[in-house]
Amino acid sequence: SYLGKEPRGGCGALALRAKEQLERCLAATLQRLPRCHVEVLSFLRDVADLGHEAEVLQGLAADLASNGEPDEGDVFDDGLAEVLAWCSATSRRFRDVLEVFGEAQAEP
């Protein structure tokens, strides 16, 4: 059973694969549709979701590393920083699209 266990390569590796697939989907969509199309917005929402989950997993990994009990397991976060950086950069690059749809977040 995989319940409570890391995926092969860890959650960072899984997040990297998701990022790579999302990157390809966004690029393919932009080749066929206008930049301010609702399908582009949908992928940008996925980018935001992936970034949020990567951030949560980084926090969990740090918490388990510093405070976790041996039976709580580990979170292998290699790759999460890269995913977070890409998600942030992509959101900045498409800020105009997010603004058109009223979904731009305030800059930190």
C-alpha positions as CSV (number, residue, x, y, z in Angstrom):
1,S,0.0,0.0,0.0
2,Y,1.2,3.5,-0.8
3,L,-1.0,5.2,1.9
4,G,1.2,7.6,3.8
5,K,4.3,6.9,1.7
6,E,6.2,9.1,-0.7
7,P,5.7,8.5,-4.4
8,R,8.7,7.1,-6.3
9,G,11.4,9.8,-6.3
10,G,9.6,11.8,-3.6
11,C,7.0,14.5,-3.8
12,G,9.6,16.9,-5.3
13,A,10.1,14.6,-8.3
14,L,6.3,14.2,-8.7
15,A,5.9,18.0,-8.6
16,L,8.6,18.4,-11.2
17,R,6.8,16.0,-13.5
18,A,3.6,17.9,-13.0
19,K,5.4,21.2,-13.7
20,E,6.9,19.8,-16.9
21,Q,3.5,18.5,-18.1
22,L,1.8,21.8,-17.2
23,E,4.5,23.7,-19.0
24,R,3.9,21.7,-22.2
25,C,0.1,22.1,-22.0
26,L,0.4,25.8,-21.5
27,A,2.8,26.2,-24.4
28,A,0.6,24.1,-26.7
29,T,-2.5,26.1,-25.7
30,L,-0.7,29.4,-26.4
31,Q,0.2,28.1,-29.9
32,R,-3.5,27.7,-30.7
33,L,-5.4,30.2,-28.6
34,P,-5.2,33.9,-27.8
35,R,-3.2,34.7,-24.6
36,C,-6.3,36.0,-22.9
37,H,-8.4,32.9,-23.5
38,V,-10.2,31.2,-20.6
39,E,-8.3,27.9,-21.3
40,V,-5.0,29.8,-20.7
41,L,-6.6,31.1,-17.4
42,S,-7.5,27.5,-16.5
43,F,-3.8,26.5,-16.9
44,L,-2.7,29.5,-14.9
45,R,-5.0,28.4,-12.1
46,D,-3.3,25.0,-12.2
47,V,0.1,26.8,-12.0
48,A,-1.1,28.6,-8.9
49,D,-2.4,25.4,-7.4
50,L,0.8,23.6,-8.0
51,G,2.8,26.4,-6.5
52,H,0.6,26.4,-3.4
53,E,1.0,22.6,-3.0
54,A,4.7,22.8,-3.5
55,E,5.0,25.5,-0.8
56,V,2.9,23.4,1.6
57,L,5.0,20.3,1.0
58,Q,8.2,22.3,1.6
59,G,6.8,23.4,4.9
60,L,5.8,19.9,5.8
61,A,9.3,18.6,4.9
62,A,10.9,21.2,7.0
63,D,8.6,20.5,9.9
64,L,9.1,16.7,9.7
65,A,12.9,17.2,9.5
66,S,13.1,19.3,12.6
67,N,10.2,18.0,14.7
68,G,9.0,14.8,13.3
69,E,9.0,11.4,15.0
70,P,10.7,8.5,13.2
71,D,7.4,6.8,12.5
72,E,6.0,9.9,10.8
73,G,8.2,9.4,7.8
74,D,9.9,11.9,5.6
75,V,9.0,14.2,2.7
76,F,11.6,14.3,0.0
77,D,11.5,17.8,-1.3
78,D,14.2,17.8,-3.9
79,G,12.7,19.8,-6.9
80,L,10.1,21.7,-4.9
81,A,12.2,24.9,-5.0
82,E,12.4,24.7,-8.8
83,V,8.7,24.1,-9.1
84,L,8.0,27.1,-6.8
85,A,10.3,29.3,-8.8
86,W,8.7,28.3,-12.1
87,C,5.2,28.8,-10.8
88,S,6.1,32.3,-9.5
89,A,7.8,33.3,-12.7
90,T,4.9,32.0,-14.8
91,S,2.4,33.9,-12.7
92,R,4.4,37.1,-13.1
93,R,4.8,36.5,-16.9
94,F,1.0,36.1,-17.2
95,R,0.0,38.8,-14.8
96,D,-1.8,40.7,-17.6
97,V,-4.0,37.7,-18.3
98,L,-4.7,37.2,-14.6
99,E,-5.7,40.9,-14.3
100,V,-8.0,40.7,-17.3
101,F,-9.9,37.9,-15.5
102,G,-9.7,39.7,-12.1
103,E,-7.4,37.0,-10.6
104,A,-4.1,38.8,-10.2
105,Q,-2.7,38.5,-6.7
106,A,-1.0,41.4,-4.9
107,E,2.8,41.3,-5.1
108,P,4.3,40.2,-1.8
